[in-house]
Amino acid sequence: MTQPDRRYKFGRHLEALTDEVFHVFRWTLMVGFARFLATEFPSPLLDLLYWALTMLLFGYLSSRFLLRPELRIF
């Protein structure tokens, strides 16, 4: 870690990964809260909101983690 280029590159990867983890965490909280509302207060509108947020979370995960080269998972 004494080489500035490697340290900078590692820092960029770590920052990008941390940023994405927090975004996923926020999305998960939103979906979880929508699920809570849909189960506690049965309503077709809340069920629709839950499923819409779930699809958006799946799309977000797909686009961010599968299409971004700077986030190395595997």
Backbone bond lengths (Angstrom), bond angles and torsions (degrees), N, CA, C in turn:
res aa  C-N    CA-C-N  psi(-1)  N-CA   C-N-CA  omega(-1)  CA-C   N-CA-C  phi
1 M - - - 1.449 - - 1.535 111.99 -
2 T 1.305 116.20 14.93 1.458 118.42 179.24 1.525 112.29 -86.79
3 Q 1.325 117.44 -15.44 1.462 120.28 179.77 1.525 109.04 -84.63
4 P 1.328 117.57 124.41 1.470 120.49 -176.81 1.530 114.18 -60.48
5 D 1.329 117.17 -36.48 1.470 119.45 -178.74 1.524 111.63 -65.39
6 R 1.329 116.16 -44.56 1.469 119.65 179.64 1.529 110.88 -66.67
7 R 1.334 116.45 -39.71 1.458 120.85 179.46 1.534 110.30 -64.24
8 Y 1.329 116.51 -42.21 1.467 120.65 178.52 1.525 110.98 -63.95
9 K 1.326 116.43 -44.11 1.465 120.65 -179.81 1.529 110.78 -64.33
10 F 1.329 116.62 -43.37 1.458 120.81 177.86 1.533 110.58 -62.92
11 G 1.328 116.75 -41.51 1.460 120.79 178.25 1.519 112.48 -62.35
12 R 1.325 116.55 -39.76 1.472 120.07 177.71 1.520 111.21 -64.52
13 H 1.344 116.58 -42.88 1.463 119.67 179.13 1.524 111.11 -65.14
14 L 1.317 116.85 -42.75 1.460 120.60 179.94 1.528 111.18 -65.70
15 E 1.311 117.34 -41.27 1.458 121.03 178.71 1.528 111.23 -64.70
16 A 1.322 117.17 -42.73 1.465 120.85 179.22 1.527 110.78 -64.50
17 L 1.329 116.37 -42.21 1.459 119.91 179.37 1.525 111.12 -65.14
18 T 1.318 117.50 -44.78 1.466 121.37 179.23 1.519 110.98 -61.82
19 D 1.314 116.91 -42.50 1.460 121.27 179.10 1.526 110.62 -61.10
20 E 1.320 116.71 -44.47 1.462 119.78 -179.52 1.525 111.86 -68.17
21 V 1.323 117.58 -36.95 1.467 120.11 178.34 1.524 110.36 -62.23
22 F 1.314 117.75 -42.84 1.459 119.59 178.63 1.525 112.11 -67.01
23 H 1.329 117.53 -35.99 1.464 119.44 175.82 1.528 111.02 -63.30
24 V 1.321 116.45 -43.82 1.465 120.26 179.15 1.526 109.98 -64.62
25 F 1.318 117.08 -40.18 1.462 120.59 178.53 1.528 110.98 -61.01
26 R 1.325 116.65 -44.00 1.473 119.94 177.64 1.522 111.80 -63.33
27 W 1.339 116.92 -43.46 1.468 120.23 177.78 1.527 110.58 -61.33
28 T 1.336 115.96 -41.08 1.460 119.86 -179.45 1.520 110.92 -64.46
29 L 1.318 117.11 -39.68 1.469 119.76 176.29 1.527 111.33 -63.24
30 M 1.314 117.20 -40.35 1.462 120.07 178.62 1.529 111.15 -63.96
31 V 1.330 116.58 -44.12 1.459 120.44 179.52 1.533 110.23 -66.32
32 G 1.324 116.75 -40.75 1.463 120.35 178.12 1.514 112.19 -63.22
33 F 1.316 117.40 -40.97 1.463 120.30 178.04 1.527 110.84 -67.11
34 A 1.318 116.75 -39.16 1.467 119.35 176.70 1.523 110.62 -64.57
35 R 1.322 117.04 -36.94 1.469 120.79 176.92 1.524 110.64 -65.67
36 F 1.330 116.43 -41.83 1.452 120.95 176.76 1.526 110.91 -59.45
37 L 1.319 116.65 -46.84 1.462 119.71 179.31 1.522 111.54 -63.45
38 A 1.320 116.88 -39.03 1.469 120.63 -178.36 1.524 111.50 -68.18
39 T 1.336 117.92 -32.40 1.471 119.30 179.82 1.512 112.40 -84.72
40 E 1.323 118.09 -33.71 1.466 121.23 -178.66 1.530 112.63 -79.48
41 F 1.295 116.67 -34.96 1.459 121.79 -178.37 1.526 108.39 -125.84
42 P 1.327 117.30 84.25 1.477 119.99 -176.01 1.531 112.37 -57.76
43 S 1.292 113.60 121.88 1.460 120.38 179.55 1.526 107.83 -158.48
44 P 1.315 117.49 137.98 1.473 118.99 177.65 1.531 112.28 -61.06
45 L 1.326 116.60 -32.51 1.464 119.77 179.49 1.529 111.22 -66.81
46 L 1.326 117.67 -41.15 1.460 120.38 178.50 1.528 111.54 -70.13
47 D 1.341 116.45 -35.05 1.465 118.91 174.20 1.529 110.69 -63.26
48 L 1.305 116.32 -42.29 1.465 120.65 177.80 1.529 110.61 -63.18
49 L 1.322 116.89 -41.86 1.458 120.78 177.54 1.530 110.97 -61.22
50 Y 1.327 116.68 -43.83 1.463 120.79 179.14 1.531 111.24 -61.01
51 W 1.316 116.94 -48.72 1.461 119.67 -178.18 1.521 112.02 -67.40
52 A 1.321 117.07 -35.22 1.464 119.97 177.71 1.531 110.51 -65.94
53 L 1.332 117.12 -44.00 1.460 119.94 178.06 1.529 111.67 -66.23
54 T 1.325 116.61 -35.13 1.457 119.86 177.31 1.523 110.74 -64.21
55 M 1.327 117.07 -42.79 1.466 119.97 178.21 1.528 111.09 -66.01
56 L 1.327 116.88 -38.27 1.464 119.74 177.70 1.525 111.20 -65.98
57 L 1.334 117.16 -39.22 1.461 120.10 176.90 1.522 110.80 -63.03
58 F 1.319 117.09 -43.57 1.466 120.14 177.58 1.525 111.08 -61.66
59 G 1.314 116.30 -43.65 1.465 120.09 177.70 1.518 112.10 -63.72
60 Y 1.322 116.75 -38.96 1.457 120.94 178.39 1.525 110.60 -64.15
61 L 1.331 116.10 -45.98 1.466 119.89 178.61 1.520 111.21 -61.93
62 S 1.312 116.08 -42.42 1.468 119.96 179.66 1.522 111.23 -62.71
63 S 1.306 116.40 -47.47 1.458 118.91 -175.86 1.517 112.25 -70.53
64 R 1.301 118.09 -38.53 1.462 120.17 -176.05 1.514 113.74 -77.70
65 F 1.313 116.84 -47.82 1.451 118.64 -172.74 1.523 113.81 -88.84
66 L 1.314 118.76 -21.45 1.456 119.81 -179.47 1.521 112.98 -98.32
67 L 1.320 117.36 -21.11 1.457 119.81 -174.74 1.522 114.32 -110.12
68 R 1.347 118.04 -4.18 1.468 119.73 -178.79 1.517 109.86 -102.53
69 P 1.318 118.01 118.29 1.469 120.29 -176.58 1.530 113.63 -72.47
70 E 1.333 119.04 -23.23 1.463 119.19 -176.53 1.525 113.12 -79.85
71 L 1.340 117.26 -7.78 1.454 120.81 176.21 1.523 108.46 -103.23
72 R 1.292 115.78 97.63 1.462 120.07 -177.75 1.520 109.35 -89.44
73 I 1.307 115.54 115.75 1.466 120.60 178.45 1.510 109.27 -101.45
74 F 1.312 116.96 -43.02 1.464 120.75 -176.26 1.506 110.68 -105.11
